[in-house]
């Protein structure tokens, strides 16, 4: 029998929104780095962003600033604070992956949609408005006081929704930020959107889809 959750919960950036941190970095540093060096720079920038969210909450502008500064230091590139601001200010301009609006709209007709995002309230609604479907709740790291992959945001979400891990399906393109934590918290119904930025990891017991167009079928819609 197909599981019908009380809520479908989502990671936003990367899963729904085309989170173009790599493009933002390339637009600033691409003229100064060879293509091989640029690819390594982008990989380091991603790793430092993850490292920056593992401690106490701080505004996302600081996460980006610190990650850019550390990446520049590692790769011998001149760091300018205004470059980090430029990257941060790009975030609200990013729209969804092309597959997102139709798939989301189909699910939203039957099941309430919720976002749990490593975001600032001042930024994310601009991204959410571009997704093409109504959301029951949008919960940010600013609101929960911690960033994923920490557990607190998920626990806060359960409290806000008045449900438990057995009541939701969590959808993400990232194991490291979302699906590993969801597994540890006992969320049995998980969907991995394979956007090709992380390898498959069947240990975490999920349904794989290649894009959000496949999500309605997960629920028999």
MIZADREN-229193 format. One record per residue (C-alpha): residue number from 1; residue in three letters; chain; x negated, y negated, z. Coordinates in nm, 3 decimals, decimal comma. Example, Ala and Ser with C-alpha at 12.3 -4.5 7.8 and 13.67 -1.06 7.14 Angstrom:
BEGIN
REC   i  aa ch      xx      yy      zz
REC   1 ALA  A  -1,230   0,450   0,780
REC   2 SER  A  -1,367   0,106   0,714
***
This chain:
BEGIN
REC   i  aa ch      xx      yy      zz
REC   1 UNK  A   0,000   0,000   0,000
REC   2 UNK  A  -0,132  -0,345  -0,094
REC   3 UNK  A  -0,227  -0,560   0,206
REC   4 UNK  A  -0,038  -0,889   0,219
REC   5 UNK  A  -0,213  -1,124   0,465
REC   6 UNK  A  -0,050  -1,405   0,659
REC   7 UNK  A  -0,313  -1,640   0,516
REC   8 UNK  A  -0,577  -1,629   0,246
REC   9 UNK  A  -0,880  -1,818   0,378
REC  10 UNK  A  -1,156  -1,953   0,157
REC  11 UNK  A  -1,503  -2,086   0,153
REC  12 UNK  A  -1,483  -2,396  -0,065
REC  13 UNK  A  -1,827  -2,502  -0,190
REC  14 UNK  A  -1,966  -2,247  -0,431
REC  15 UNK  A  -1,659  -2,023  -0,419
REC  16 UNK  A  -1,395  -2,270  -0,539
REC  17 UNK  A  -1,583  -2,594  -0,604
REC  18 UNK  A  -1,875  -2,578  -0,843
REC  19 UNK  A  -2,132  -2,671  -0,578
REC  20 UNK  A  -2,401  -2,821  -0,797
REC  21 UNK  A  -2,685  -2,881  -0,551
REC  22 UNK  A  -2,925  -2,727  -0,801
REC  23 UNK  A  -2,811  -2,970  -1,070
REC  24 UNK  A  -2,834  -3,264  -0,830
REC  25 UNK  A  -3,192  -3,171  -0,740
REC  26 UNK  A  -3,278  -3,125  -1,107
REC  27 UNK  A  -3,136  -3,466  -1,196
REC  28 UNK  A  -3,370  -3,631  -0,946
REC  29 UNK  A  -3,683  -3,419  -0,961
REC  30 UNK  A  -3,659  -3,250  -1,302
REC  31 UNK  A  -3,880  -3,504  -1,481
REC  32 UNK  A  -4,159  -3,454  -1,227
REC  33 UNK  A  -4,164  -3,074  -1,211
REC  34 UNK  A  -4,221  -2,805  -1,470
REC  35 UNK  A  -3,930  -2,565  -1,521
REC  36 UNK  A  -4,096  -2,283  -1,320
REC  37 UNK  A  -4,173  -2,527  -1,038
REC  38 UNK  A  -3,818  -2,667  -1,053
REC  39 UNK  A  -3,669  -2,319  -1,011
REC  40 UNK  A  -3,884  -2,256  -0,703
REC  41 UNK  A  -3,795  -2,603  -0,566
REC  42 UNK  A  -3,422  -2,525  -0,604
REC  43 UNK  A  -3,465  -2,192  -0,425
REC  44 UNK  A  -3,644  -2,360  -0,134
REC  45 UNK  A  -3,379  -2,633  -0,116
REC  46 UNK  A  -3,109  -2,367  -0,081
REC  47 UNK  A  -3,304  -2,186   0,192
REC  48 UNK  A  -3,366  -2,503   0,391
REC  49 UNK  A  -2,997  -2,600   0,374
REC  50 UNK  A  -2,909  -2,267   0,532
REC  51 UNK  A  -3,175  -2,311   0,799
REC  52 UNK  A  -3,046  -2,661   0,880
REC  53 UNK  A  -2,693  -2,540   0,960
REC  54 UNK  A  -2,798  -2,267   1,204
REC  55 UNK  A  -2,847  -2,500   1,503
REC  56 UNK  A  -2,627  -2,758   1,671
REC  57 UNK  A  -2,382  -2,943   1,448
REC  58 UNK  A  -2,503  -3,263   1,285
REC  59 UNK  A  -2,350  -3,469   1,005
REC  60 UNK  A  -2,387  -3,306   0,665
REC  61 UNK  A  -2,581  -3,608   0,539
REC  62 UNK  A  -2,852  -3,511   0,789
REC  63 UNK  A  -2,842  -3,149   0,673
REC  64 UNK  A  -2,905  -3,262   0,316
REC  65 UNK  A  -3,167  -3,522   0,416
REC  66 UNK  A  -3,366  -3,274   0,623
REC  67 UNK  A  -3,342  -2,999   0,363
REC  68 UNK  A  -3,459  -3,230   0,084
REC  69 UNK  A  -3,743  -3,367   0,298
REC  70 UNK  A  -3,863  -3,019   0,395
REC  71 UNK  A  -3,840  -2,896   0,036
REC  72 UNK  A  -4,041  -3,193  -0,092
REC  73 UNK  A  -4,306  -3,138   0,175
REC  74 UNK  A  -4,335  -2,769   0,088
REC  75 UNK  A  -4,380  -2,841  -0,281
REC  76 UNK  A  -4,594  -3,154  -0,262
REC  77 UNK  A  -4,324  -3,385  -0,400
REC  78 UNK  A  -4,281  -3,743  -0,279
REC  79 UNK  A  -3,970  -3,767  -0,059
REC  80 UNK  A  -3,751  -4,076  -0,066
REC  81 UNK  A  -3,451  -4,101   0,169
REC  82 UNK  A  -3,245  -4,260  -0,107
REC  83 UNK  A  -3,280  -3,942  -0,312
REC  84 UNK  A  -3,119  -3,739  -0,032
REC  85 UNK  A  -2,837  -3,995  -0,009
REC  86 UNK  A  -2,784  -3,968  -0,384
REC  87 UNK  A  -2,748  -3,591  -0,362
REC  88 UNK  A  -2,511  -3,617  -0,065
REC  89 UNK  A  -2,294  -3,873  -0,242
REC  90 UNK  A  -2,257  -3,647  -0,546
REC  91 UNK  A  -2,071  -3,381  -0,347
REC  92 UNK  A  -1,718  -3,535  -0,355
REC  93 UNK  A  -1,742  -3,575  -0,735
REC  94 UNK  A  -1,772  -3,200  -0,802
REC  95 UNK  A  -1,472  -3,016  -0,939
REC  96 UNK  A  -1,368  -2,650  -0,938
REC  97 UNK  A  -1,507  -2,363  -1,137
REC  98 UNK  A  -1,292  -2,331  -1,451
REC  99 UNK  A  -1,127  -2,009  -1,327
REC 100 UNK  A  -1,005  -2,157  -1,000
REC 101 UNK  A  -0,686  -2,365  -1,055
REC 102 UNK  A  -0,472  -2,101  -1,225
REC 103 UNK  A  -0,573  -1,818  -0,991
REC 104 UNK  A  -0,521  -2,028  -0,680
REC 105 UNK  A  -0,184  -2,158  -0,796
REC 106 UNK  A  -0,059  -1,803  -0,852
REC 107 UNK  A  -0,157  -1,694  -0,500
REC 108 UNK  A  -0,029  -2,015  -0,337
REC 109 UNK  A   0,325  -1,936  -0,455
REC 110 UNK  A   0,330  -1,631  -0,227
REC 111 UNK  A   0,070  -1,674   0,052
REC 112 UNK  A  -0,050  -1,988   0,237
REC 113 UNK  A  -0,404  -2,094   0,147
REC 114 UNK  A  -0,660  -2,219   0,401
REC 115 UNK  A  -1,012  -2,358   0,359
REC 116 UNK  A  -1,290  -2,319   0,616
REC 117 UNK  A  -1,578  -2,528   0,484
REC 118 UNK  A  -1,920  -2,657   0,583
REC 119 UNK  A  -1,802  -3,006   0,501
REC 120 UNK  A  -1,731  -3,353   0,628
REC 121 UNK  A  -1,371  -3,468   0,639
REC 122 UNK  A  -1,465  -3,781   0,446
REC 123 UNK  A  -1,593  -3,572   0,154
REC 124 UNK  A  -1,394  -3,255   0,113
REC 125 UNK  A  -1,047  -3,383   0,034
REC 126 UNK  A  -1,181  -3,526  -0,292
REC 127 UNK  A  -1,294  -3,175  -0,385
REC 128 UNK  A  -0,973  -3,009  -0,262
REC 129 UNK  A  -0,756  -3,244  -0,467
REC 130 UNK  A  -0,930  -3,114  -0,780
REC 131 UNK  A  -0,856  -2,745  -0,705
REC 132 UNK  A  -0,506  -2,745  -0,851
REC 133 UNK  A  -0,315  -2,574  -0,567
REC 134 UNK  A  -0,165  -2,672  -0,230
REC 135 UNK  A  -0,352  -2,580   0,089
REC 136 UNK  A  -0,181  -2,516   0,421
REC 137 UNK  A  -0,491  -2,621   0,617
REC 138 UNK  A  -0,837  -2,755   0,539
REC 139 UNK  A  -1,075  -2,698   0,831
REC 140 UNK  A  -1,422  -2,853   0,827
REC 141 UNK  A  -1,743  -2,794   1,018
REC 142 UNK  A  -1,706  -3,150   1,145
REC 143 UNK  A  -1,379  -3,042   1,307
REC 144 UNK  A  -1,505  -2,710   1,448
REC 145 UNK  A  -1,838  -2,845   1,571
REC 146 UNK  A  -2,049  -2,584   1,392
REC 147 UNK  A  -2,143  -2,467   1,047
REC 148 UNK  A  -2,099  -2,123   0,896
REC 149 UNK  A  -2,251  -1,865   0,923
REC 150 UNK  A  -2,198  -1,932   1,294
REC 151 UNK  A  -1,887  -1,763   1,433
REC 152 UNK  A  -1,729  -2,060   1,606
REC 153 UNK  A  -1,562  -2,198   1,294
REC 154 UNK  A  -1,383  -1,872   1,224
REC 155 UNK  A  -1,269  -1,845   1,587
REC 156 UNK  A  -1,144  -2,204   1,575
REC 157 UNK  A  -0,955  -2,120   1,255
REC 158 UNK  A  -0,785  -1,821   1,421
REC 159 UNK  A  -0,671  -2,048   1,705
REC 160 UNK  A  -0,539  -2,316   1,470
REC 161 UNK  A  -0,353  -2,062   1,257
REC 162 UNK  A  -0,227  -1,861   1,554
REC 163 UNK  A  -0,353  -1,537   1,407
REC 164 UNK  A  -0,631  -1,283   1,438
REC 165 UNK  A  -0,889  -1,130   1,206
REC 166 UNK  A  -0,642  -0,857   1,111
REC 167 UNK  A  -0,401  -1,115   0,966
REC 168 UNK  A  -0,615  -1,279   0,699
REC 169 UNK  A  -0,805  -1,213   0,379
REC 170 UNK  A  -1,126  -1,414   0,360
REC 171 UNK  A  -1,259  -1,505   0,016
REC 172 UNK  A  -1,616  -1,617  -0,052
REC 173 UNK  A  -1,898  -1,594  -0,302
REC 174 UNK  A  -2,153  -1,577  -0,018
REC 175 UNK  A  -2,245  -1,295   0,216
REC 176 UNK  A  -2,492  -1,502   0,416
REC 177 UNK  A  -2,256  -1,790   0,489
REC 178 UNK  A  -1,922  -1,608   0,513
REC 179 UNK  A  -1,878  -1,239   0,456
REC 180 UNK  A  -2,140  -1,112   0,702
REC 181 UNK  A  -1,984  -1,322   0,978
REC 182 UNK  A  -1,634  -1,219   0,872
REC 183 UNK  A  -1,742  -0,855   0,896
REC 184 UNK  A  -1,891  -0,908   1,242
REC 185 UNK  A  -1,567  -1,071   1,361
REC 186 UNK  A  -1,355  -0,778   1,244
REC 187 UNK  A  -1,199  -0,930   0,933
REC 188 UNK  A  -1,126  -0,613   0,738
REC 189 UNK  A  -0,979  -0,774   0,427
REC 190 UNK  A  -1,259  -0,954   0,245
REC 191 UNK  A  -1,299  -1,059  -0,117
REC 192 UNK  A  -1,636  -1,130  -0,273
REC 193 UNK  A  -1,629  -1,358  -0,575
REC 194 UNK  A  -1,936  -1,252  -0,772
REC 195 UNK  A  -2,071  -1,585  -0,892
REC 196 UNK  A  -2,415  -1,425  -0,942
REC 197 UNK  A  -2,592  -1,627  -0,672
REC 198 UNK  A  -2,621  -1,335  -0,429
REC 199 UNK  A  -2,659  -0,961  -0,489
REC 200 UNK  A  -2,382  -0,715  -0,407
REC 201 UNK  A  -2,392  -0,566  -0,058
REC 202 UNK  A  -2,137  -0,284  -0,022
REC 203 UNK  A  -2,214  -0,238   0,348
REC 204 UNK  A  -1,979  -0,530   0,418
REC 205 UNK  A  -1,672  -0,356   0,267
REC 206 UNK  A  -1,502  -0,601   0,037
REC 207 UNK  A  -1,308  -0,618  -0,285
REC 208 UNK  A  -1,519  -0,763  -0,567
REC 209 UNK  A  -1,375  -0,998  -0,827
REC 210 UNK  A  -1,569  -1,182  -1,096
REC 211 UNK  A  -1,371  -1,504  -1,053
REC 212 UNK  A  -1,059  -1,644  -0,888
REC 213 UNK  A  -0,853  -1,532  -1,186
REC 214 UNK  A  -0,878  -1,184  -1,036
REC 215 UNK  A  -0,748  -1,287  -0,695
REC 216 UNK  A  -0,370  -1,254  -0,756
REC 217 UNK  A  -0,425  -0,890  -0,853
REC 218 UNK  A  -0,586  -0,820  -0,513
REC 219 UNK  A  -0,246  -0,887  -0,357
REC 220 UNK  A  -0,041  -0,722  -0,632
REC 221 UNK  A   0,083  -1,056  -0,764
***
